[in-house]
Amino acid sequence: MKWIDRWYVGSFTNSEKEYTVSLAEDGKTWGCSCPAWTFQRHRIRDGICKHIRQIQNLHEEDMLLKHYPKHYPDNVTHDDFFTEEEFTL
């Protein structure tokens, strides 16, 4: 699987931690490096952790508001292009 987009999302509970959220080339498959997604994604709602959900919500806002460049919250940074495999599904 090729990942085409990547964000770094700060932990909601520990300001020293950061997780990687990636979107696959199909535009529908998401991955996250957080423990909830990595180890228990079958138990969380829709297999989507809160870090992925935050990025999905930002995308929806951008689509509605037509923001360019994208404005991310302080706990999010973004890579413009990324293609390496990063998560095992």
Secondary structure, 3 states (H helix, E strand, C coil): CCEEEEEEEECCCCCCCEEEEEEECCCCCEEECCHHHHHHCCCCHHHCCHHHHHHHHHHHHHHHHCCCCCCCCCCEEEECCCCCCCCCC
